[in-house]
Amino acid sequence: MARPTDWRVLGLDSDPIPQDPDNLYIWAKSYHDYADQVARALSGTNGLLNDPALTGWLGASGQAFKDACLPFPGMLNTAEDAYRGVGDAWDDFSKQIRTLQPQFDSCLNQATTLLQKMKADGGLSDEDALACATSDNDAVMYDRMHAKHMENSSTLGPAGFENALDALSAYRAGFDPLRRQVVDLCGQYTGAKVKCENALNDAADLASKIVKSAGATGTNSMNFDDRFSSRGGNLADLVLSPDAALGLEDSMFPTQGTDPSEISWWWTSLSQPERDKLILEHADLVGALDGIPCLDRDKANRAVLDATRSSVNARIAYLLAHIPPTDGRDYPNPEFDSWNKELDDLRAKQAGLNSVYDRLNNHPDQPPAFLLGLDTAALGHAIVAINNPDTANNVVTYVPGTGSKLGNIAGDISRSDAMVGAAGSGPGFVTSSITWVGYDAPQNIAKDSPFIHYATDAELKLYDFETGLRMTHQGPASLNSIIGHSYGSTTVGFAMRDMGLPVDRVIFVGSPGVGVEHAADLHIDPAHVYIGAADNDPVANLPLAENLTQLPSNALNALGWATGLSDYNVHGPFGQLPYNPEFGAHTFKVAPGALWPPGAAHSQYWVPRSDSLRNIGAIITGNQPS
């Protein structure tokens, strides 16, 4: 069965429904045939056991024969149910595939037709047309067309440029309903796979019971066959073939990037024993999925934390036991430099892992903490919630900026604790504050922070996380806020601008810019956008000067942003300065902050009993700041 291979126009890497329904039907028929054979064996066994010649067999030998044979009918009946259950599962799945495949293909055909129209009307190459079709906004489309126009490689003249751009915008909008339909179809397909897998598992459980009732200790069918043959039986392999599953379990497990609503639906469709098994066997995968409830993610990630700490500690011990020889040399030594770089990285991550472990386990006097994400890839990442966001009335996600990473997370977690304290608590009133170090933040304020790719790379991760919080929340909807500090505000702003995070309130503190000219461009009511900027915060104030020579000396000393920023005038490196009145957001009261040491004010928004912390507490609980 030939299937379409290029699904990129719908945002898919490959065929979302590649199974051959004919092959599935063959599997179904095979197992139904097995079930029929077992049914005939069951009928023959019952006839034999009810034969008067046997029922009248008296004495010890007759009783021994009856004792040996009496379990067989029940075992055969269970075997028939197992085989028939597998056949029914494959048959149902085959029918679902036959129903869904034409619908997927129809969406692809319609999208391909739109793509060809975009290519023709825009004078675009295949690559550019595909980029326009799969972009989330018109900017990409404009850039592609404009580049072609400026290169004189477009088939359009200047007069046709704007008309073509309008036409392409209309075509691009036509992809949206098709992609929504594909998402719905993927949900139906996932449901069919879940149902099939559950049926296969039920059948496997039945087959395992046969083995145990025959006296075997394992689930290997040969254990039972040997015993059954020794008693005169000849029924082959009652335990399901491993090939029966066809790798369905692996394909069922969602990957990072799967829509959190689909993950939530999948997780709730599982039984509690199934969830427990996945947490036990795939803790790293479960813990990383947005759309899985807090308590389950926490359980999985605590297991990941324990394993990761052990692994990191063991690697550090190994490195310390195998120090490369230096021979007192002061000239370049690549082997030692590589060793030292790895050791420094591991020690930083070790410190972060220990900080996370400490907050989770050693502070009974503070609100409980939950681990919603953890890995040591690149800079290392962790997501730590104070109080359970699934049951809290108010939920705030804190996104830190330059310098944030796993190794430095202790200070960021303390800020979440401070926000929970500022929010207050009472019977039936709980605030959860989440430290989200879920992206690779810039590490150097001069070399890294002026670049936007750190923010754009984090957009989808942040969107999925916030969407997952909505999907797993229990009871009435919570008031969800997000707060970005320093470059973290840029990361939040870009995600709000390009994806529209599902939050009720947005807070920017110490911000160098959030990627837009006006709060209204953030896909949220500007009345719910709040800005905090300390007078002595050099990051928040840097862009106000006409050029660098007019900056306060402490700002220059603290930042060192002497390259590439002198022509921003009243704009920051990432757009309009948020607390500029023209930005159109609420500015709340913040203490001026310390002048010394240089840059200190940039990190003082969470000082206990400060105006800024009090106002942040008011905002995240639905109140107005001063």
C-alpha positions as CSV (number, residue, x, y, z in Angstrom):
1,M,0.0,0.0,0.0
2,A,1.6,3.2,-1.2
3,R,1.3,6.1,1.2
4,P,2.2,9.8,0.8
5,T,5.6,10.5,2.1
6,D,5.9,14.3,2.4
7,W,3.7,15.8,5.1
8,R,5.7,18.9,5.9
9,V,3.1,21.3,4.6
10,L,0.9,20.2,7.6
11,G,3.7,20.6,10.0
12,L,4.4,16.8,10.2
13,D,7.8,15.1,9.8
14,S,6.3,11.9,8.4
15,D,3.1,10.0,7.7
16,P,1.0,10.3,10.9
17,I,-0.9,7.1,10.1
18,P,1.4,4.7,8.3
19,Q,-0.2,1.3,9.1
20,D,-1.4,-1.0,6.4
21,P,-5.0,-1.9,7.3
22,D,-4.8,-5.0,5.1
23,N,-1.9,-6.3,7.2
24,L,-3.7,-5.6,10.4
25,Y,-6.7,-7.5,9.1
26,I,-4.4,-10.5,8.3
27,W,-3.2,-10.4,11.9
28,A,-6.8,-10.2,13.2
29,K,-7.9,-13.2,11.1
30,S,-4.9,-15.3,12.2
31,Y,-5.7,-14.8,15.9
32,H,-9.4,-15.4,15.3
33,D,-8.4,-18.7,13.6
34,Y,-6.2,-19.6,16.6
35,A,-9.2,-18.9,18.9
36,D,-11.4,-21.2,16.8
37,Q,-8.8,-23.9,17.1
38,V,-8.7,-23.5,20.9
39,A,-12.5,-23.6,21.0
40,R,-12.5,-26.9,19.1
41,A,-9.9,-28.2,21.5
42,L,-12.0,-27.1,24.4
43,S,-15.1,-28.9,23.0
44,G,-13.0,-32.1,22.6
45,T,-11.6,-31.9,26.1
46,N,-15.0,-31.4,27.6
47,G,-16.3,-34.4,25.6
48,L,-13.4,-36.5,26.8
49,L,-13.8,-35.6,30.4
50,N,-17.5,-36.3,30.3
51,D,-17.1,-39.7,28.6
52,P,-18.7,-42.4,30.8
53,A,-15.7,-44.5,30.4
54,L,-13.7,-41.9,32.3
55,T,-16.3,-40.7,34.7
56,G,-16.6,-44.3,35.9
57,W,-12.9,-44.8,36.2
58,L,-12.5,-45.6,39.9
59,G,-9.6,-45.9,42.2
60,A,-6.4,-43.9,42.8
61,S,-5.3,-43.9,39.2
62,G,-8.7,-42.6,38.0
63,Q,-8.7,-39.9,40.6
64,A,-5.1,-38.8,39.6
65,F,-6.2,-38.6,36.0
66,K,-9.2,-36.4,36.9
67,D,-7.1,-34.2,39.1
68,A,-4.6,-33.7,36.2
69,C,-7.2,-33.0,33.5
70,L,-9.9,-31.0,35.3
71,P,-7.9,-27.6,35.0
72,F,-7.7,-28.0,31.3
73,P,-11.1,-26.7,30.3
74,G,-10.7,-23.5,32.3
75,M,-7.2,-22.9,30.8
76,L,-8.5,-23.5,27.3
77,N,-11.4,-21.2,27.8
78,T,-9.0,-18.5,29.0
79,A,-6.7,-19.2,26.0
80,E,-9.7,-18.8,23.6
81,D,-10.5,-15.4,25.2
82,A,-6.9,-14.3,24.9
83,Y,-6.6,-15.1,21.2
84,R,-10.0,-13.8,20.3
85,G,-9.2,-10.6,22.2
86,V,-6.1,-10.0,20.2
87,G,-8.0,-10.7,16.9
88,D,-10.7,-8.3,17.9
89,A,-8.2,-5.6,18.8
90,W,-6.4,-5.8,15.5
91,D,-9.8,-6.0,13.6
92,D,-11.0,-2.8,15.3
93,F,-7.8,-1.0,14.8
94,S,-7.8,-2.0,11.1
95,K,-11.2,-0.5,10.7
96,Q,-10.2,2.7,12.4
97,I,-7.2,3.0,10.0
98,R,-9.4,2.5,7.0
99,T,-11.7,5.3,8.2
100,L,-9.0,7.8,9.2
101,Q,-6.4,7.4,6.5
102,P,-8.6,9.0,3.7
103,Q,-9.4,11.9,6.0
104,F,-5.7,12.6,6.7
105,D,-5.0,12.2,2.9
106,S,-7.7,14.7,2.1
107,C,-6.2,17.3,4.4
108,L,-2.8,16.7,2.8
109,N,-4.2,17.1,-0.7
110,Q,-6.0,20.3,0.1
111,A,-2.9,21.7,1.8
112,T,-0.7,20.7,-1.2
113,T,-3.1,22.5,-3.6
114,L,-2.9,25.7,-1.5
115,L,0.9,25.3,-1.4
116,Q,1.0,25.2,-5.2
117,K,-1.1,28.3,-5.4
118,M,1.2,30.1,-3.0
119,K,4.2,29.1,-5.1
120,A,2.6,30.3,-8.4
121,D,1.0,33.5,-7.1
122,G,4.1,34.6,-5.0
123,G,6.7,33.6,-7.6
124,L,8.4,31.5,-4.9
125,S,10.6,28.4,-5.0
126,D,9.4,25.2,-3.4
127,E,11.5,25.9,-0.3
128,D,10.2,29.5,0.1
129,A,6.6,28.4,-0.5
130,L,6.8,25.7,2.2
131,A,8.4,28.2,4.6
132,C,5.5,30.6,4.0
133,A,2.9,28.0,4.4
134,T,4.3,26.6,7.7
135,S,5.1,30.0,9.3
136,D,3.0,31.3,12.2
137,N,2.9,34.9,11.0
138,D,3.1,37.0,7.8
139,A,6.6,38.3,8.6
140,V,8.3,35.1,7.3
141,M,6.2,35.3,4.2
142,Y,7.0,38.9,3.6
143,D,10.7,38.3,4.1
144,R,10.8,35.5,1.6
145,M,8.9,37.4,-1.0
146,H,10.9,40.6,-0.4
147,A,14.2,38.7,-0.8
148,K,13.1,37.3,-4.1
149,H,11.9,40.7,-5.3
150,M,15.2,42.4,-4.3
151,E,17.2,39.6,-6.0
152,N,15.1,40.1,-9.1
153,S,14.5,36.4,-9.0
154,S,10.8,36.7,-8.4
155,T,8.4,36.4,-11.4
156,L,6.5,39.4,-10.1
157,G,7.0,43.0,-10.9
158,P,7.0,45.8,-8.3
159,A,3.3,46.5,-8.9
160,G,2.3,42.9,-8.3
161,F,4.2,42.6,-5.1
162,E,1.6,43.9,-2.6
163,N,-1.3,42.2,-4.3
164,A,0.6,38.9,-4.2
165,L,1.4,39.4,-0.6
166,D,-2.3,39.8,0.2
167,A,-3.2,36.7,-1.8
168,L,-0.5,34.7,0.0
169,S,-1.8,35.8,3.4
170,A,-5.2,34.6,2.5
171,Y,-3.8,31.2,1.3
172,R,-1.8,30.9,4.5
173,A,-4.9,31.4,6.6
174,G,-6.5,28.5,4.7
175,F,-4.0,26.1,6.2
176,D,-5.3,26.8,9.8
177,P,-8.5,24.8,9.6
178,L,-6.7,21.9,7.9
179,R,-4.1,21.8,10.6
180,R,-6.8,21.9,13.3
181,Q,-8.5,19.0,11.5
182,V,-5.3,17.1,11.5
183,V,-4.9,17.6,15.3
184,D,-8.4,16.3,15.8
185,L,-7.6,13.3,13.6
186,C,-4.4,12.6,15.5
187,G,-6.5,12.5,18.7
188,Q,-8.8,10.0,17.2
189,Y,-5.9,7.9,15.9
190,T,-4.2,8.0,19.4
191,G,-7.5,6.9,20.9
192,A,-7.6,3.9,18.6
193,K,-4.1,3.0,19.4
194,V,-4.7,3.2,23.1
195,K,-7.8,1.0,22.8
196,C,-5.8,-1.5,20.8
197,E,-2.9,-1.6,23.1
198,N,-5.2,-2.0,26.2
199,A,-6.8,-5.0,24.5
200,L,-3.5,-6.5,23.7
201,N,-2.4,-6.1,27.4
202,D,-5.6,-7.6,28.6
203,A,-5.1,-10.6,26.4
204,A,-1.5,-11.0,27.5
205,D,-2.7,-11.0,31.1
206,L,-5.1,-13.8,30.4
207,A,-2.3,-15.8,28.7
208,S,-0.1,-15.3,31.7
209,K,-2.8,-16.7,34.0
210,I,-2.7,-19.9,31.9
211,V,1.0,-20.3,32.5
212,K,0.7,-19.7,36.3
213,S,-2.3,-22.1,36.6
214,A,-0.1,-24.8,34.9
215,G,2.4,-24.4,37.7
216,A,5.0,-22.3,35.9
217,T,6.7,-19.4,37.6
218,G,7.3,-17.2,34.5
219,T,5.4,-16.1,31.5
220,N,7.5,-18.1,28.9
221,S,5.1,-20.3,27.0
222,M,7.6,-23.1,26.8
223,N,7.3,-23.7,30.6
224,F,3.7,-24.4,30.1
225,D,4.1,-26.4,26.8
226,D,6.6,-28.7,28.5
227,R,4.2,-29.4,31.4
228,F,1.1,-29.6,29.1
229,S,2.9,-32.1,26.8
230,S,4.0,-34.2,29.7
231,R,0.3,-34.6,30.5
232,G,-0.7,-35.5,27.0
233,G,-1.5,-32.0,25.8
234,N,-0.6,-30.8,22.3
235,L,-1.9,-27.2,22.2
236,A,0.9,-24.9,20.9
237,D,2.0,-21.7,22.5
238,L,-0.9,-20.3,24.5
239,V,1.1,-17.2,25.4
240,L,0.9,-14.3,22.9
241,S,3.8,-14.0,20.5
242,P,6.0,-11.0,21.2
243,D,5.5,-10.0,17.5
244,A,1.8,-9.5,18.2
245,A,2.4,-6.0,19.6
246,L,4.3,-4.9,16.5
247,G,6.1,-2.2,18.5
248,L,2.8,-0.5,19.3
249,E,3.8,0.4,22.9
250,D,6.9,2.4,21.7
251,S,4.9,4.2,19.1
252,M,2.2,5.0,21.7
253,F,4.6,7.0,23.9
254,P,4.3,10.7,23.1
255,T,7.5,12.7,22.5
256,Q,8.4,16.1,23.7
257,G,6.7,18.6,21.5
258,T,3.5,16.7,21.3
259,D,0.5,18.9,21.9
260,P,-0.1,19.0,25.7
261,S,-3.8,18.5,25.2
262,E,-3.1,15.2,23.4
263,I,-0.7,14.1,26.1
264,S,-3.3,14.9,28.8
265,W,-5.9,12.9,26.9
266,W,-3.5,10.0,26.5
267,W,-2.5,10.0,30.1
268,T,-6.0,10.1,31.5
269,S,-6.9,7.2,29.2
270,L,-4.5,4.9,31.0
271,S,-5.3,2.9,34.0
272,Q,-3.4,3.7,37.3
273,P,-1.3,0.5,37.0
274,E,-0.3,1.5,33.5
275,R,0.7,5.0,34.6
276,D,2.7,3.5,37.5
277,K,4.5,1.2,35.1
278,L,5.4,4.0,32.8
279,I,6.7,6.1,35.6
280,L,8.8,3.2,36.8
281,E,10.2,2.2,33.4
282,H,10.3,5.6,31.6
283,A,10.7,8.2,34.4
284,D,12.8,10.5,32.2
285,L,10.1,10.5,29.4
286,V,7.1,10.9,31.7
287,G,8.8,13.7,33.7
288,A,9.4,15.8,30.6
289,L,5.9,15.7,29.1
290,D,3.7,18.8,29.4
291,G,0.1,17.7,30.0
292,I,0.9,15.1,32.7
293,P,-0.3,16.1,36.2
294,C,2.1,17.6,38.7
295,L,2.1,14.7,41.1
296,D,3.0,12.2,38.4
297,R,5.7,14.3,36.9
298,D,7.1,15.0,40.3
299,K,7.3,11.2,41.1
300,A,9.0,10.5,37.8
301,N,11.4,13.4,38.1
302,R,12.4,12.6,41.6
303,A,13.6,9.2,40.3
304,V,15.4,11.0,37.5
305,L,17.0,13.3,40.1
306,D,18.3,10.4,42.2
307,A,19.7,8.6,39.2
308,T,21.3,11.8,37.8
309,R,22.9,12.8,41.1
310,S,24.5,9.3,41.3
311,S,25.7,9.5,37.8
312,V,27.2,12.9,38.1
313,N,28.9,12.1,41.4
314,A,30.3,8.9,39.9
315,R,31.7,10.8,36.9
316,I,33.3,13.5,39.1
317,A,34.9,10.8,41.2
318,Y,36.3,9.1,38.1
319,L,37.7,12.4,36.8
320,L,39.4,13.2,40.1
321,A,40.9,9.7,40.0
322,H,42.3,10.2,36.5
323,I,43.9,13.7,36.4
324,P,45.8,14.2,33.2
325,P,49.6,14.8,33.8
326,T,50.6,18.4,33.6
327,D,54.3,18.0,34.2
328,G,54.3,21.5,35.5
329,R,53.8,22.9,32.0
330,D,52.3,26.3,31.5
331,Y,52.0,26.0,27.8
332,P,48.7,24.8,26.2
333,N,47.7,21.3,27.3
334,P,44.5,20.3,25.4
335,E,44.0,17.1,27.4
336,F,44.1,18.8,30.7
337,D,41.9,21.7,29.5
338,S,39.3,19.3,28.3
339,W,39.4,17.4,31.6
340,N,39.1,20.7,33.6
341,K,36.2,22.0,31.4
342,E,34.2,18.8,32.0
343,L,34.9,18.8,35.7
344,D,33.8,22.5,36.1
345,D,30.6,21.7,34.2
346,L,29.8,18.7,36.3
347,R,30.6,20.5,39.6
348,A,28.2,23.3,38.6
349,K,25.5,20.8,37.7
350,Q,26.2,18.9,40.9
351,A,25.6,22.1,42.9
352,G,22.3,22.6,41.1
353,L,21.1,19.1,41.5
354,N,21.9,19.3,45.2
355,S,20.0,22.6,45.5
356,V,17.0,21.0,43.9
357,Y,17.2,17.9,46.2
358,D,17.6,20.1,49.2
359,R,14.5,22.2,48.5
360,L,12.4,19.1,47.7
361,N,13.4,17.2,50.8
362,N,14.8,19.3,53.6
363,H,12.5,22.2,54.3
364,P,9.4,20.9,56.2
365,D,8.8,24.4,57.5
366,Q,8.2,25.7,54.0
367,P,5.4,24.9,51.4
368,P,6.0,21.7,49.5
369,A,8.1,21.7,46.4
370,F,7.5,19.6,43.2
371,L,9.9,18.7,40.5
372,L,8.3,19.2,37.0
373,G,11.3,18.8,34.8
374,L,15.0,17.9,35.0
375,D,17.9,17.2,32.7
376,T,21.6,17.9,32.4
377,A,21.7,18.5,28.6
378,A,23.7,21.6,27.6
379,L,23.6,24.0,30.5
380,G,21.2,21.8,32.5
381,H,17.5,22.5,33.1
382,A,15.1,22.2,36.0
383,I,11.5,23.2,36.7
384,V,10.6,23.5,40.3
385,A,7.1,24.4,41.6
386,I,6.4,25.7,45.1
387,N,2.9,24.3,46.0
388,N,1.0,22.1,43.5
389,P,0.0,24.2,40.5
390,D,-2.8,21.7,39.6
391,T,-4.7,22.6,42.8
392,A,-3.6,26.2,43.4
393,N,-5.9,29.2,43.0
394,N,-3.1,31.3,41.6
395,V,-0.1,30.0,39.5
396,V,2.8,32.1,38.5
397,T,5.7,31.0,36.3
398,Y,9.0,32.8,36.8
399,V,11.4,32.8,33.8
400,P,14.9,34.0,34.8
401,G,17.4,35.6,32.4
402,T,21.1,35.9,31.7
403,G,23.2,33.5,33.7
404,S,20.4,31.2,34.6
405,K,21.1,27.5,34.4
406,L,20.8,24.3,36.5
407,G,24.0,25.2,38.4
408,N,22.6,28.6,39.5
409,I,19.0,27.5,40.3
410,A,19.2,27.9,44.1
411,G,18.7,31.7,43.9
412,D,15.9,31.4,41.4
413,I,14.0,28.9,43.6
414,S,14.3,31.2,46.5
415,R,12.6,33.9,44.4
416,S,9.7,31.5,43.9
417,D,9.5,31.0,47.6
418,A,9.5,34.7,48.1
419,M,6.6,35.2,45.7
420,V,4.5,32.5,47.4
421,G,5.2,34.3,50.7
422,A,4.2,37.7,49.2
423,A,1.0,36.2,47.8
424,G,-0.1,35.1,51.2
425,S,-2.2,32.1,52.0
426,G,-5.3,31.0,53.8
427,P,-8.0,28.3,53.9
428,G,-8.8,27.4,50.3
429,F,-6.4,30.1,49.0
430,V,-3.0,28.8,47.6
431,T,-0.5,30.3,45.2
432,S,2.0,28.1,43.3
433,S,5.2,29.7,42.0
434,I,7.2,27.8,39.4
435,T,10.8,28.4,38.6
436,W,11.2,27.6,34.9
437,V,14.8,27.1,33.9
438,G,13.6,25.1,30.9
439,Y,15.7,26.8,28.3
440,D,19.3,27.6,27.5
441,A,19.6,31.2,28.6
442,P,22.5,33.5,27.5
443,Q,25.3,33.3,30.0
444,N,27.4,36.4,29.2
445,I,25.7,39.8,29.2
446,A,28.0,41.3,26.5
447,K,28.7,38.3,24.3
448,D,25.3,36.5,24.5
449,S,22.5,38.7,25.7
450,P,22.2,41.0,22.6
451,F,21.1,38.0,20.5
452,I,17.5,36.8,20.1
453,H,17.9,33.1,19.3
454,Y,18.0,32.2,23.0
455,A,14.4,33.6,23.2
456,T,13.1,32.3,20.0
457,D,14.4,28.8,20.8
458,A,12.5,28.8,24.0
459,E,9.1,29.9,22.6
460,L,7.5,26.5,21.9
461,K,8.9,25.0,25.2
462,L,7.3,27.8,27.2
463,Y,4.1,27.7,25.3
464,D,3.7,23.9,25.8
465,F,4.5,24.2,29.5
466,E,1.9,26.9,30.1
467,T,-0.6,25.0,28.0
468,G,0.1,21.9,30.0
469,L,-0.6,23.8,33.3
470,R,-4.1,24.6,31.9
471,M,-4.7,21.0,30.9
472,T,-3.8,19.4,34.3
473,H,-5.4,22.0,36.6
474,Q,-8.2,20.6,38.8
475,G,-11.4,22.5,39.7
476,P,-12.2,26.1,38.8
477,A,-9.7,27.8,36.5
478,S,-6.7,29.3,38.3
479,L,-5.4,32.8,37.8
480,N,-2.2,32.2,35.8
481,S,0.6,34.7,35.5
482,I,4.0,34.7,34.1
483,I,7.0,36.9,35.2
484,G,10.1,37.4,33.2
485,H,13.2,39.0,34.6
486,S,16.1,40.5,32.6
487,Y,16.5,38.4,29.4
488,G,13.8,36.2,30.8
489,S,11.4,39.1,30.1
490,T,12.6,39.0,26.5
491,T,11.9,35.3,26.3
492,V,8.4,35.7,27.7
493,G,7.7,38.7,25.4
494,F,8.8,36.8,22.3
495,A,6.6,33.8,23.2
496,M,3.6,36.2,24.0
497,R,4.1,38.0,20.7
498,D,4.5,34.9,18.5
499,M,2.4,32.3,20.2
500,G,0.1,34.0,22.7
501,L,0.7,32.2,26.0
502,P,-2.4,31.1,27.8
503,V,-1.9,33.3,30.8
504,D,-4.0,36.0,32.5
505,R,-1.3,38.4,33.6
506,V,2.2,39.2,32.5
507,I,4.9,40.9,34.6
508,F,8.2,42.2,33.2
509,V,11.0,43.3,35.7
510,G,14.4,44.6,34.8
511,S,13.6,44.2,31.2
512,P,15.8,45.3,28.2
513,G,12.8,44.9,25.9
514,V,10.2,42.3,25.0
515,G,10.2,42.3,21.2
516,V,7.2,44.6,20.6
517,E,6.5,48.3,20.4
518,H,3.3,48.2,22.4
519,A,1.8,46.0,25.1
520,A,-1.2,45.5,22.8
521,D,1.1,43.4,20.6
522,L,1.5,40.7,23.2
523,H,-1.9,39.0,22.6
524,I,-3.2,40.0,26.0
525,D,-5.2,42.9,27.3
526,P,-2.6,45.7,28.0
527,A,-4.5,46.3,31.2
528,H,-3.0,43.0,32.4
529,V,0.6,43.8,31.5
530,Y,2.8,45.1,34.4
531,I,6.2,46.6,34.4
532,G,8.7,47.0,37.3
533,A,12.0,48.9,36.7
534,A,14.3,50.1,39.4
535,D,15.8,53.6,38.8
536,N,19.3,52.2,39.4
537,D,18.8,49.0,37.3
538,P,21.3,49.5,34.4
539,V,19.5,46.8,32.2
540,A,16.2,48.5,32.5
541,N,17.6,52.0,32.0
542,L,20.3,51.4,29.4
543,P,18.2,52.1,26.3
544,L,16.9,55.5,27.7
545,A,20.1,57.4,26.9
546,E,20.6,58.8,23.4
547,N,23.9,57.0,23.2
548,L,26.3,55.3,25.4
549,T,28.2,58.4,26.3
550,Q,25.2,59.6,28.2
551,L,24.8,56.5,30.3
552,P,25.4,56.6,34.1
553,S,28.9,55.3,34.8
554,N,27.5,52.6,37.0
555,A,25.4,51.2,34.2
556,L,28.4,51.1,31.9
557,N,30.5,49.4,34.5
558,A,27.8,46.8,35.3
559,L,26.9,45.9,31.8
560,G,29.8,46.3,29.5
561,W,27.4,46.4,26.6
562,A,29.7,48.7,24.7
563,T,29.2,46.9,21.4
564,G,26.2,47.2,19.1
565,L,23.9,49.2,21.4
566,S,25.0,52.8,20.7
567,D,22.3,53.4,18.1
568,Y,19.2,52.2,19.9
569,N,18.3,55.7,21.1
570,V,15.1,55.4,23.1
571,H,14.7,51.7,22.2
572,G,16.3,48.8,23.9
573,P,18.0,46.0,22.0
574,F,14.6,44.2,21.8
575,G,12.2,47.0,21.0
576,Q,10.4,49.7,22.9
577,L,11.5,50.1,26.5
578,P,8.6,48.5,28.5
579,Y,8.2,51.2,31.1
580,N,8.2,53.9,28.5
581,P,4.6,55.4,28.7
582,E,4.2,54.8,25.0
583,F,4.5,51.1,25.6
584,G,1.0,51.2,27.3
585,A,1.5,48.9,30.3
586,H,1.0,49.4,34.0
587,T,4.2,50.5,35.8
588,F,4.3,49.5,39.5
589,K,6.2,50.9,42.4
590,V,9.8,49.6,42.8
591,A,12.5,50.9,45.1
592,P,15.4,52.6,43.3
593,G,17.8,49.9,44.3
594,A,21.5,50.0,45.3
595,L,24.0,52.0,43.3
596,W,26.9,49.8,44.6
597,P,28.1,47.4,43.6
598,P,27.3,48.2,40.0
599,G,24.3,46.4,38.7
600,A,23.1,45.3,42.2
601,A,19.7,47.0,41.6
602,H,19.0,44.6,38.7
603,S,18.7,41.7,41.2
604,Q,16.8,43.4,44.0
605,Y,13.2,42.9,42.9
606,W,12.7,40.1,45.3
607,V,14.2,41.7,48.4
608,P,12.0,40.8,51.5
609,R,9.3,43.4,52.4
610,S,10.2,45.5,49.3
611,D,7.7,47.5,47.3
612,S,8.5,45.4,44.2
613,L,7.9,42.0,46.0
614,R,4.7,43.3,47.6
615,N,3.4,44.5,44.3
616,I,4.3,41.2,42.5
617,G,2.4,39.4,45.2
618,A,-0.6,41.6,44.6
619,I,-0.5,41.1,40.8
620,I,-0.3,37.3,40.9
621,T,-3.3,37.1,43.2
622,G,-5.5,39.2,41.0
623,N,-5.1,42.5,42.8
624,Q,-3.8,45.8,41.6
625,P,-0.3,47.0,42.5
626,S,0.6,50.5,43.8
